[in-house]
């Protein structure tokens, strides 16, 4: 029977993630709802009976992997450029939230002070997995979007590390009555956790750099080291394992010449599996009697979380900044708690209940209550509040080009010269480096990954053009962004003439729009550029019509139609030429095309003295 339950958890996890994807809401909502329905409501899932003595090790190891994956995203060089407000939010703002929530839990909820301190430390974490979907729907101004997105990214590992340190401190106080012994035990825990994490990071770096481990074993090898480091640190010093794996991840993230992108992608996939299963298990462990322990004072505590702790944290963090009051008001409302808070808090609660701490059984119900209320309430009200405060971004107008190869870079440069906002993405570092040298913003990685959700400017994207020579990369991007932006805003380039039929017959491309007409494909564009072809724009007029343009530029490949001020009637920043395009360009619009080498372009017969082939704006 156990196998059936485990398989059922996997199936319900996928269903919950799918529903979240369809509804475009944080997955945590459906995961929690699924766990509550399977556990306390129906009584079908009993995690303690299902896993028995393995429950605590399974949860602990899962949280260790989740924290390690979060730590892999924390780069020290990025901390220098995220702004004073974000630094304050992850330092003095975090401490302000901790102090207010801890004091409220002690005096209002009358919790044991040690349990209250751990609860306050756990609830300082927000997390990008709940922030990102909310921001994509809300589309706040760039400063607000940047602050909230970076706060979620940075406070994830930092807040978890802070919670671990608080947990260690109160644990040592509970075991040692003498202050000197308590401090000695605390520093021992910190020393062991930090040392094991650094040694594991150094060892992993050495193994990868010296190629002592084949590439195909990197993912499995690092996973094994994470689990071993966690258990070894806990063996040497009680509950120091979470600190060790966090330090381990931060160490790897800040090695400049270390190639761990495949490891990070693997850990993202593994974390999604663990998070989904873990949330259902943890929510199913909630008992109705535990929920009944939460009296009316919990609503006052929630009000303090929403209307006191967060606003004060924003007030101290933005003091002296030039953020307008309207931006601060929106920041003061948005702080949904997420996966790390639930996972880390559950591990601490299990440990404290095993150690006999009073009120430890109230911690998980309180954490889940805060998560449910903040996610649901703020998801429903964030967009109306942003609209009321008039801090939403204008309509999205950025083109994302999937691929930063020489074809995509040439197209991007041509669009940029016409004042069209472009953003590139490529998993090859050399392509990204060349794009950035050209002054083009480029995301290094797969645009459909969870990592991209944190770093790509998704709130400003209007349309996506898949220009990679790899049709499988194009297909993945097309499928992913068609759901986010709508199929009418997603386009793809054929890789070659030979692959044209495969693209058209593919289920992925069947209802999508193919770029640059029947003759346009990556191989042909690449060949023309290699021979000296250039991307240039030509303005049409009453005297120089689209028919005349085609007569003069028979060998050119038209790419885009750019309307006045970079806008078209259909709302796109530009209108690409596609195999299904119906409306031809008209007077006043510009045609951006790839011109063969040494081909002349007649711009306007009225300008007799203008040299043929001159680009607009030259």
N, C-alpha and C positions, 0 to 999 in steps of 0.2 A: 504493500500500500504506500510505503514511503516514496517509492519511485513515481507513483501516480501523482502524489502531491507536489513533488519537486518539478515534474514535467508540467503540472498545472500552473505552478508559480511562473515558470518560463513563458507559458502561453499567455497568461493574464498580463505579464509584464509587457509583452509585445503588443497586446491589445490596448493597454493603457497608453503606451508610447504612441501608437497609431492614432488613437482618439485625440491625443494632445496635438499631434501633427495636423490632423484634419481641422481641429478647432483653433489651431494657432495660439495655444495657451501653454504655460509651463507644464511640463509632464508631471511635475510633483502633485498637481491637483488630482489627476486620475489615478496615480499610483497610490496616493493616500486613500482615496475613495475606494479603490479596489481592495486594499488591505483591511479597511474598516468593514466592508461588506463581507469579506471572507472570514474575518476574525470575530470581533465582538458582536456584529449584527447577526450573522448566520451560524457562527460557531463551527464552520466547516474546516477552518485552518487553525491549528494549535501549534505554533512554532516550537514551544518548549517541549511538547510531546514528540514532534516530528524530528527535531535535532538532538534533544536531550542535552548531554554534557558538551556536545559540539557547538551549541548555539553561541556561547560567548566567544570561543576561538574563531568561528566562522565570521561573526560580526566584526570582531577586532581585526582580523586579517583583511576583510573587505574594506574597512575604514582606512587601514594602513595604505592600501593600494590607491584609494580615492585621494587621500592626502598627498601621497607621492605624486600622483598625476597633477594635482593642483599646484604643487611646489615646482613642477617642471615648467610652469608658465611664468614664474617670478624671476625676471631678469633685473639685475641691479642697475644696468644702464638705463632701463626704461623708467625706473623710479626717479631718475634725475629729471626727466622731461614731462612728468605727468602733472606738474603744477603744485603750487602751495596748498590749494584746497584739498586735493586728494591726499597729499602727505599728511595734512592735519586730520582728515577723516580717519586715516589708518593709524593715527597715533593718539593725539589728545581727544579727538572725537570718539574714538573707540573706548578710551579710558573713561570719558564722560558717560557714555552709554552703559558701560560696565558698572560704574559707581551708582548710577540712578537705579538700574534694574536690580542690582544686588540689595541696595537699601530698601527698595520697594518690596522685594520678596521676603526680606527679614521682618519688616514692620507691618506690612499689609497682609501678606500671606502666612506670616509666622512660621516660615521654614527654618530649619536648622541653618545656622549661618554658613556652614561649609557647603551645604547643598545650594543655598542661595548664591554663594560666590561662584560656584561652578555654573549654575543656571545663567547668571548674569554674563559670565565670560562666553558661554556658548552662543548666547543671543546677540552678540556683537557682529556676527558674520551674516552677510547677505548672500553674495555668490552670483556669478554670471549666468548660471543656468536658469535662474528665475528673472534676472534683470533684463537679459537680452531680448526675450520675446515681448516683454512689456515695452521696452524702448522702441522696438521695431514697429509696434502698433501705435505708440504714442507720438513718435517723431518729434521729440523736443528740440529746442535750439542746440547748436553744436556744443556750446559750453556745458550745458546741462547733460547732454548725451555723453560727452567725453568724461565728465566727472563721475556720473553714475556707472558708466561702463568700466572705467578704470578702478573705481572703488570696489566693484564686485570682483574684478580680476585680482587686485592686490590684497584685499582684506580676506580673501578666501584662505590662502596659506598663512598669512600673518595672524589673522584672527584665530585660526585653528591652532597655531603654535602658542598663541597667548592663552587659549583655553586649556591647552595641555599643561602649560606652566602653572596656571592657577590651580588646576586639578592636582598637580604634583605638590604644590605648596600646602593646600588644605589637607591632602593625604598625609603629609609628613607631620603637620600640626596635630592631626588626630592620633598619630602613633607615638609621638614624642612630646612629653610635657615640658621638657627643658628647652629653652629657646636655642641654646647652642647646638644641642643634638638635632633639633628640627632644621636649623640652617645647614648643618653638616649633611643631613640626609637629603635636603633639597639640592644642594650643590653637587652632591654625589650623583643624584638623578640627572641633573643638567649636564654634568661632566660626561657621564656614560652615554646619554642620548646624543650629545654633540659629537663625542669622540667616535662612536660607532657610525654615525651618519657621515662624518668626514672621511673616515677610513674606507667605508663602503663606496663613497663617491670617488676617492682617489684610486681605489682598486679598479672600479669600473672604467674610469677614464684611461688608466694604464692599459687595461685589457683591450679596449677598443682601439686606442691609438697604435698599439704595437701589434694589432691584428692577431692576438692570441686566441681569439674566438671567431669562428666563421660568421659572416654577416647574417646568415639565416638563423643563427642561434642568439643574436643580440637581444631580441625581444624576450625570449624565454629565459635567457641568462640573467637579464636585469630583473625580471619578475622574480626569479629564484633568489637573487641577492636582496631584493626588497623584503621578501618574506623572511629570509634568514636574518637580515639585520634587525627586523622588528622583534623576532623571537629571541635573538641573542641579547639585545638591549634589555628586554623585559626580564630575561634570566639573570643578567648581571645587576640590574637595578629595577625594582618594581615599577611598572607603568612608564618606562622611559622609551618604549618602542615607537610610539607615535612621533615623539620628538626626533628620534633617529631617522625615520623615513622622510620626515619633512626636511631635515638638514641634507639628507642624501639627495632628494630631488632638487633642492636649491643649488647644491654643488654642481650637479650635472647641467642645470639650466644655464649656468654662468661660465661654462667652458666654451670659449669662442670658437675653437677649431674642432669641436666635437660634433659629429654627425649623429643626432639622435631623433631626427624627425620621424623616421619609421617607428621608433620606440614610442614617441609621444602619440602618434596616431593609433598604435596598438593599445596604449594605455587608455586613450579616450574611448575606444570601443569596449575594452574590458571594464572601464569605469561605468559605462552606460549599462552594461549587463549587471554589474554588481549593484549599482544604485537602484535599478529597477527592482531587482529581486529583494534587495535589502529593505527598501521602503515598504514593500508589501509585507514582508516578515515583521518589521518593526510595528507597522500599523496594526497588523493582526494580533500582536501581543497585547495591545491595549485592552483592558478589561472594563466592562461597563461600571463595575464598582470603583475602579480607579478614576474614571471620568466623573463619577458621582462625588468623589472626594473634593472636586473643585467647586467651591461655593460661589456666592455672588461677588466675593472680593476679586475673583479672577477677572471680571469685567472691568473693574477699576484698574487692575494691573495691566490689562490690555490697553486701556485708555492712556496709561502712563507710557507704555511702549510706543503708542502711536502719536500722542499729542504732547508729551513731555520730553522723553529721552531723545527721540530723533530731532525735534526742533532745537533742543539745547545743543546737541552734537553739531548740527549744522551752524548754529549761531557762533560757537567757539571756533569752528573750523573755517568759517568764511569771514571772521573778524578781520577787518583791514583790507579785504579784497575788494575788487571793483565790480563784483557780481551785483546786478540789480536786485531789488527786493522781490520782484516777481519770480526770478530764477531761484532765489533762496527759499521762497515759499513752496515751490514745487519740489525742490530737493528735500525740504523738511517733511514731505509727505511720503516720498518713495524710499522704502527700505524693506522689501519683502525678505523674509528669512527663507533659507533653502535647504539644500541637501546636506551640506556640511554640518549645519547646526543640528539636524535630526540625527545624522549618523554618529557624529562625535558625542553628542549629548546622550545618545542611547548606550554607547560603550561606557561612558562615565557612570551612567545610572546603573547599569548592570554591575559594574565593579563596586560601586558604593552600596548597593543593596546586598551584595555578597559580603561586604565588610560590616554590615549592620548599621549604616548611617540612618538616623531618623529622617523621615520625609523623603528619602531617596526615591520611593515609589511614585512620588508626585512629579518628578522631574520630566519624565517622558510625556505624560499627558499635557503638562504645561507647555513644553516645547512644541508639540504637535498642534496645540490650540493656537499658539502664536503664529506658527507657519500657516495654518489654514486661514486664519483671519487676515493676516497681512497680505498673503498672496491673492485671495479672492477679493478683498475690499479694495486693495490698491490696483489690481488689474482692471476692475470695473470702473474705477473713478479717475485713473491717471490721465486718460485721454480727454475726458470732459474738463478736468481741472486745468490741463495744459492749454486747452482751447479757451477756457474762461480767463486765464491769466495772460493769454496771447503770447505764449512762448513756444508755439509749435513752429517747426521749420516750414518754409515754403514747399510747394509741391516738389517731389523728388525730380532731379534733372541730370543725374550722373549716369554715364554708360559704364558698365563693367565689361571689359574685354577679357575673356578667358583665354589665356596664352599671352606671353610677353616675348614671343619670337620676333624675328626681324620683320615679318609681315604685319603682325599686330602692332609693333612699335611704330612702323611707318604710318599705319592707319591712325593710331593714337596721336601722333605728331600732327597729322593733317587735321584731325578734329580739334585738337588743342589750338592750332593756329586760327581756327574759326570760332574760338571762344566757347567750345563745347567741353563740359567737364567730363573727364575720362578717368577710369581707374583700372589698372591691370592686375592680373593674377596669374601666377605660374609656379609649379612645384620645382622648377629648375632654378637654382640660385644664380647661375650665369645669366640667364634671361632676365631675372629680376634686377641684377646688378646693372646690366646694360640699360634697362628701362629707367632706372633711377639716375643713371649718368645722363640720360636725355631729359631729365627733369620731369619724368612721368611717375606718379605714385603707383606703387606696385606691392601687392600682397604676396609674400613668399609662402606658398603652400597650396593645398587643395581648397578651392573656394567653397565647397560644400561640406567642409569638416566643421566639427564643433569649435576648433581653434579659430577658424575663419569667422564664426559667428561672433566671437569676441573682438576681433580686430578689423574686420572689413566694415566700411561705412554703409551698412545695410539700410539704414534709415534714409539715405539720400539716393539710393539706386532706383532708377526708373526703368531701365532696360538692360538686357544682357546679350552680348554678342560672343558666341563661342568660336574663336579663331585659332584653336590649337590644331596642329597637323595630325594629332592623335584623335581619331573619331570617337574612340571610347571615352576619352576625357571630355570631349564635347558632349557626348550623350549623357554622361553623368551630370554635367553642369546644366544642360538643358532640362533634364528631368527634375533636378532639385529646384532650380529657380522658376520653372513654370508653376510650381505650387506656390511659391512665395509672391511672385510678381504677376502671375497670369500668363497664359500661353501667348497672348497677343504682344507681350513685351519681351519675348525670348526668341532669339534667332541663332542659327548655326551655319557654319561654313562647311561645304563639302571638302573632304581631304584631297580628293583627286577625281578625275573623270571616271576611273575604274571603280571608285567607291560610291559614285553617285547613285547607282541603282540600289546598292546595299543600304545607303542612307535613306532613300525614299521608301524602301520596303520595310525598313525597321520599324517596330512598334514605337520605339522611342521618338523617331523623327516623323512618324506618319502624319501627325497633326501639327507639327512645328513648321516654322518658316525658314526656308533655306536662303542664305544670303547671296547677294550679288548676281542674281539671275542664273539662267541655265548655263552660261559660259564660265561663271565664277567658281573657282575652287582653289584650295590652298596651293596646290602644285603649280598652277598657272600663274597665280599672283607672285609666288616665290621666284619663279623663273623670270618673270618680267622685271622684278626688282633687282635680281642678280645681274641682269643685262643693263641696268641703269634706269629703269622706270621710276617715276616719281609720283607721289600723291599730291594733287593740286586741286584747287577749287575754281570754278568758273560761274559767274553770275549770268543768269538768263534775263532777257528783257523782251519788250515788244518787238524790237528790231532783230534780236538774236534768240530765236525760239528753241525749244527742245528738239524739234525736227532738224533745224539747222545745226545744232550742236552734234547730233548723231551723224549727220552727213560729214561734218568736219573731223569728228573723232571716232572713226569707224573701228579702230583697233583699241580704243580706251575701254577700261572696265569701270563703269559707274559704280560707286560704292554707296554714297549717301546723298540725300536731298536735305539741305539745310535751309530752313525758313528764315524770315526776318527775325533778328535778335536771337537766333539759334532755336526758335520754337516752330512747331508745326501745329496745324489745327487738331491733329489727333492727340496732342499732349506729349508726344515724345520729343526729347531734345533734338533729335534728328530723325529722319525717315529713311531707313535703309532700302536699297534696291533689293527686292526679293523675287523669287519665282512666281509669287502670287500677287505681286503689286498691281493695283488697278489704276491709280491716279498718277499720271505723269507729272513731272515738275513743271511749274509755271513761271510766269514772269515775276521777277524779284527774288526768286529762290536761287540758291547756289547748288551746283552739282560738284560733289567731291568725288574724284575719279582717279584711278591709277592710269597714268599716261605712259605709253611705251617710250623708250628712249628716243630723243630727238624728234618727238612728234609735236607739231605746232598746234596751239589751241587758240581759236578765234574767240576773244572775249566779248567784243561788242563792235559791230561794224561802224557805229557812230564814232568810235575812238580810233581814227585812221592812223594816228601817230603811235598808238600803243603797240609795243612789240608783241607779236603773236606768241602765245605760250606763257606769258607772264602770269604769275599766280596772284590771286587777290591779296591785297594788303601789302604787296611788295612796293 
